[in-house]
Amino acid sequence: MELYCLDINATNETTITIPSSILVYQQDRSDQKLCEFDGMIIFPMRKENQLILLEAKNTKDSSKAKKQLGEKLKKLEISFDVEDIKQHENDAYMLKSV
């Protein structure tokens, strides 16, 4: 999934790619996990769309990744439109400006 997202954003720029689980914990309770992203790509030099959040699925249900990514964003109170979440095969990703 990371390679696909880098291909569609093919420009000569710096990226930080995290192709592994990213655990998000509650701020005041380090023992309580809120959610987990399957990967992240950061474009530190961009003015917008600096972040790509990834959700990967190894299943035949192609809508599952998109649904789960949306649920995680809602849980973290990150604003988004459902159309912002894109799907590639069984995986999902979303570009986000921070």
C-alpha positions as a Python dict, from the first residue, in 0.01 Angstrom:
ca = {
    (1, 'M'): (0, 0, 0),
    (2, 'E'): (285, 240, 83),
    (3, 'L'): (438, 191, -262),
    (4, 'Y'): (107, 260, -433),
    (5, 'C'): (61, 584, -235),
    (6, 'L'): (416, 694, -310),
    (7, 'D'): (363, 618, -681),
    (8, 'I'): (50, 832, -707),
    (9, 'N'): (229, 1113, -520),
    (10, 'A'): (542, 1083, -733),
    (11, 'T'): (731, 1405, -693),
    (12, 'N'): (1090, 1469, -601),
    (13, 'E'): (1038, 1548, -233),
    (14, 'T'): (1128, 1426, 113),
    (15, 'T'): (905, 1163, 272),
    (16, 'I'): (901, 985, 602),
    (17, 'T'): (746, 643, 555),
    (18, 'I'): (630, 434, 849),
    (19, 'P'): (528, 94, 704),
    (20, 'S'): (424, -60, 1034),
    (21, 'S'): (162, -36, 1306),
    (22, 'I'): (121, 304, 1468),
    (23, 'L'): (-47, 276, 1805),
    (24, 'V'): (-243, 574, 1935),
    (25, 'Y'): (-291, 592, 2312),
    (26, 'Q'): (-512, 811, 2524),
    (27, 'Q'): (-316, 1119, 2634),
    (28, 'D'): (-362, 1077, 3009),
    (29, 'R'): (-358, 695, 3013),
    (30, 'S'): (-66, 526, 2844),
    (31, 'D'): (-219, 185, 2910),
    (32, 'Q'): (-533, 246, 2704),
    (33, 'K'): (-492, 212, 2327),
    (34, 'L'): (-740, 416, 2123),
    (35, 'C'): (-663, 276, 1780),
    (36, 'E'): (-394, 152, 1545),
    (37, 'F'): (-304, 267, 1194),
    (38, 'D'): (-135, 23, 959),
    (39, 'G'): (106, 280, 823),
    (40, 'M'): (169, 646, 761),
    (41, 'I'): (350, 859, 507),
    (42, 'I'): (458, 1210, 602),
    (43, 'F'): (555, 1480, 352),
    (44, 'P'): (727, 1736, 580),
    (45, 'M'): (794, 1996, 309),
    (46, 'R'): (436, 2024, 180),
    (47, 'K'): (196, 2307, 259),
    (48, 'E'): (-109, 2074, 241),
    (49, 'N'): (-181, 1702, 229),
    (50, 'Q'): (127, 1638, 442),
    (51, 'L'): (-2, 1311, 584),
    (52, 'I'): (-131, 985, 439),
    (53, 'L'): (-298, 745, 683),
    (54, 'L'): (-310, 381, 574),
    (55, 'E'): (-537, 90, 653),
    (56, 'A'): (-444, -246, 505),
    (57, 'K'): (-663, -555, 494),
    (58, 'N'): (-591, -909, 390),
    (59, 'T'): (-951, -1000, 316),
    (60, 'K'): (-1189, -1035, 25),
    (61, 'D'): (-1422, -770, 171),
    (62, 'S'): (-1297, -464, -18),
    (63, 'S'): (-1504, -214, 185),
    (64, 'K'): (-1372, -322, 525),
    (65, 'A'): (-1053, -113, 520),
    (66, 'K'): (-1238, 204, 420),
    (67, 'K'): (-1495, 153, 694),
    (68, 'Q'): (-1233, 84, 963),
    (69, 'L'): (-1022, 385, 867),
    (70, 'G'): (-1331, 605, 897),
    (71, 'E'): (-1412, 460, 1239),
    (72, 'K'): (-1060, 531, 1364),
    (73, 'L'): (-1072, 891, 1240),
    (74, 'K'): (-1408, 945, 1412),
    (75, 'K'): (-1275, 797, 1735),
    (76, 'L'): (-983, 1042, 1726),
    (77, 'E'): (-1220, 1327, 1633),
    (78, 'I'): (-1034, 1398, 1309),
    (79, 'S'): (-1262, 1576, 1063),
    (80, 'F'): (-1300, 1418, 718),
    (81, 'D'): (-1549, 1354, 442),
    (82, 'V'): (-1622, 992, 354),
    (83, 'E'): (-1518, 1074, -5),
    (84, 'D'): (-1171, 1167, 127),
    (85, 'I'): (-1100, 802, 207),
    (86, 'K'): (-974, 634, -108),
    (87, 'Q'): (-962, 265, -176),
    (88, 'H'): (-698, 64, -358),
    (89, 'E'): (-779, -306, -391),
    (90, 'N'): (-855, -420, -33),
    (91, 'D'): (-672, -131, 133),
    (92, 'A'): (-769, 227, 214),
    (93, 'Y'): (-582, 555, 257),
    (94, 'M'): (-655, 920, 320),
    (95, 'L'): (-454, 1234, 258),
    (96, 'K'): (-480, 1487, 539),
    (97, 'S'): (-360, 1843, 584),
    (98, 'V'): (-227, 1923, 930),
}
